[in-house]
Amino acid sequence: MSDFVKDSDKGFVHVYTGNGKGKTTAALGLCFRAAGWNMKSYIGQFMKGQLYGELRAAKFTNGMMEIEQYGKDTFIHVTDPPDPDDVKMAKEGLAKLKAAMSSGNYRIVVADEICTCHHFHLITEDQILDLMREKPAGIELILTGRHSPSKVVEQADLVTEMREIKHYYTQNISARMGIER
């Protein structure tokens, strides 16, 4: 038997970044597609603790998508230096995400908003790079969030930048259930 790993079995690192809408949505869409092929996904949501539609929708996938949140149930208020509770939740979340990634239970692992975590000094660039290096073969690792560190972009296999051209939030329209949350 050959040690050769087919590209389709290797697993890659994706980065969905940029200031436009759709990074989390793209990651969830990938997980939804994988569920159609009986592939399980783990989604760790950094800096999120509020009720989002994907938490409800994941229940309809018969266990194919598991979502955990690593944030407060309110919008994060960024401070400099960051709130120690936010740092603690991000680090604990990173440990949970790594455990899920190495468990052998999931084909796709999503680190939702991990790049934003780095931007707000909750997680270091080296911690993200370590996560990428520790990815087992066969796992598709998805990293999302604005302000993706340059070394993360360099090391990733696929990088997509969502670029905002026009958005209705400039007209004071809040996040809507089922669309933005």
C-alpha positions as CSV (number, residue, x, y, z in Angstrom):
1,M,0.0,0.0,0.0
2,S,1.3,3.4,-0.9
3,D,2.0,6.2,1.5
4,F,0.8,8.6,-1.2
5,V,-2.1,10.8,0.0
6,K,-4.4,11.9,-2.7
7,D,-5.1,15.7,-2.8
8,S,-8.7,15.0,-2.0
9,D,-7.7,13.2,1.2
10,K,-4.9,15.6,2.3
11,G,-7.0,18.4,3.8
12,F,-6.2,22.0,3.3
13,V,-6.1,25.3,5.3
14,H,-8.6,27.9,4.1
15,V,-8.7,31.5,5.2
16,Y,-11.8,33.6,4.6
17,T,-10.9,37.2,5.5
18,G,-11.6,40.8,4.5
19,N,-14.0,43.5,5.5
20,G,-17.0,42.3,3.5
21,K,-19.9,40.2,4.7
22,G,-19.9,36.4,4.2
23,K,-16.9,34.9,5.9
24,T,-18.8,32.9,8.5
25,T,-21.5,32.2,6.0
26,A,-19.0,30.7,3.5
27,A,-17.5,28.5,6.2
28,L,-21.0,27.3,7.3
29,G,-21.9,26.7,3.7
30,L,-18.9,24.4,3.3
31,C,-19.9,22.5,6.4
32,F,-23.5,22.2,5.1
33,R,-22.1,20.8,1.8
34,A,-19.9,18.3,3.6
35,A,-22.9,17.1,5.7
36,G,-24.5,16.1,2.4
37,W,-21.6,13.7,1.9
38,N,-21.8,12.4,5.5
39,M,-18.8,14.4,6.7
40,K,-18.9,15.8,10.2
41,S,-17.9,19.4,11.0
42,Y,-16.9,21.2,14.2
43,I,-17.3,24.9,14.3
44,G,-15.7,26.9,17.1
45,Q,-16.9,30.5,17.2
46,F,-14.5,32.8,18.9
47,M,-15.8,36.0,20.4
48,K,-19.4,34.9,19.9
49,G,-21.9,33.8,22.6
50,Q,-25.1,35.2,21.3
51,L,-27.9,33.2,19.6
52,Y,-27.2,32.9,15.9
53,G,-29.4,31.1,13.3
54,E,-26.6,28.6,12.6
55,L,-26.9,27.3,16.2
56,R,-30.5,26.4,15.5
57,A,-29.9,25.1,12.0
58,A,-27.1,22.8,13.1
59,K,-29.7,20.8,15.1
60,F,-31.3,19.8,11.8
61,T,-28.1,18.2,10.4
62,N,-28.5,15.1,12.6
63,G,-25.2,15.6,14.4
64,M,-23.2,16.4,11.2
65,M,-22.4,19.9,12.4
66,E,-21.4,20.8,16.0
67,I,-21.0,24.4,17.0
68,E,-19.4,25.7,20.2
69,Q,-19.1,29.4,21.1
70,Y,-16.1,30.8,23.0
71,G,-17.4,34.3,23.9
72,K,-19.8,36.3,26.1
73,D,-23.5,36.4,25.3
74,T,-23.2,40.1,24.6
75,F,-21.3,41.9,21.8
76,I,-17.6,42.1,22.6
77,H,-16.4,45.5,23.7
78,V,-12.8,45.7,22.7
79,T,-10.4,47.3,25.1
80,D,-6.7,47.8,25.0
81,P,-5.4,45.9,26.8
82,P,-8.2,43.3,26.2
83,D,-10.5,42.2,29.0
84,P,-8.8,39.2,30.8
85,D,-12.1,37.3,30.6
86,D,-12.1,37.6,26.8
87,V,-8.5,36.4,26.6
88,K,-9.3,33.5,28.8
89,M,-12.4,32.5,26.7
90,A,-10.3,32.7,23.5
91,K,-7.5,30.5,24.9
92,E,-9.9,28.0,26.3
93,G,-11.7,28.0,23.0
94,L,-8.4,27.4,21.1
95,A,-7.8,24.4,23.4
96,K,-11.3,23.0,22.6
97,L,-10.8,23.6,18.9
98,K,-7.4,21.7,18.9
99,A,-9.0,18.8,20.8
100,A,-11.8,18.6,18.3
101,M,-9.3,18.8,15.4
102,S,-7.2,16.0,16.8
103,S,-10.1,13.8,17.9
104,G,-10.6,12.1,14.6
105,N,-14.4,12.8,14.8
106,Y,-14.5,15.6,12.2
107,R,-13.5,16.1,8.6
108,I,-13.9,19.9,8.7
109,V,-12.9,22.2,11.6
110,V,-13.8,25.9,11.5
111,A,-12.0,28.5,13.7
112,D,-14.6,31.2,13.2
113,E,-13.4,34.7,13.9
114,I,-9.9,33.5,15.0
115,C,-8.3,36.2,12.8
116,T,-10.3,38.9,14.5
117,C,-9.2,37.4,17.8
118,H,-5.7,38.0,16.8
119,H,-6.4,41.6,15.7
120,F,-7.9,42.3,19.2
121,H,-4.9,40.6,21.0
122,L,-6.9,37.7,22.3
123,I,-4.8,35.1,20.4
124,T,-1.3,35.4,19.0
125,E,-0.2,34.9,15.4
126,D,2.0,32.1,16.6
127,Q,-0.9,30.3,18.2
128,I,-2.8,30.4,14.9
129,L,0.3,29.2,13.0
130,D,0.7,26.4,15.5
131,L,-2.9,25.4,14.9
132,M,-2.2,25.3,11.2
133,R,0.9,23.2,11.7
134,E,-0.8,20.8,14.1
135,K,-3.6,20.1,11.6
136,P,-3.8,16.3,10.9
137,A,-3.8,15.0,7.4
138,G,-7.3,14.6,6.1
139,I,-8.7,17.6,8.1
140,E,-10.0,20.7,6.3
141,L,-9.2,23.7,8.5
142,I,-11.1,26.9,7.9
143,L,-10.0,30.2,9.6
144,T,-12.3,33.2,9.4
145,G,-12.2,36.8,10.4
146,R,-11.1,40.3,9.4
147,H,-7.5,41.3,9.6
148,S,-5.9,37.9,8.9
149,P,-2.2,38.0,9.9
150,S,0.1,38.1,6.9
151,K,2.0,34.9,7.9
152,V,-1.3,33.1,8.2
153,V,-2.2,34.2,4.7
154,E,1.2,33.1,3.4
155,Q,0.9,29.6,5.0
156,A,-2.7,28.9,4.0
157,D,-3.5,26.8,1.0
158,L,-6.6,28.8,0.0
159,V,-7.3,32.5,0.8
160,T,-10.5,34.3,-0.1
161,E,-11.0,37.9,0.7
162,M,-14.5,39.2,1.1
163,R,-14.4,42.9,0.0
164,E,-17.2,45.2,0.9
165,I,-18.4,47.3,-2.0
166,K,-21.7,48.4,-0.6
167,H,-23.6,47.5,2.6
168,Y,-26.9,48.6,4.0
169,Y,-25.5,48.9,7.6
170,T,-24.3,52.3,6.4
171,Q,-28.0,53.3,6.5
172,N,-28.1,52.3,10.2
173,I,-29.7,48.9,9.5
174,S,-28.9,46.5,12.3
175,A,-28.0,42.8,12.0
176,R,-31.2,40.9,11.1
177,M,-32.2,37.5,12.3
178,G,-31.7,34.8,9.7
179,I,-29.6,37.1,7.5
180,E,-26.7,38.4,9.6
181,R,-27.3,36.5,12.8
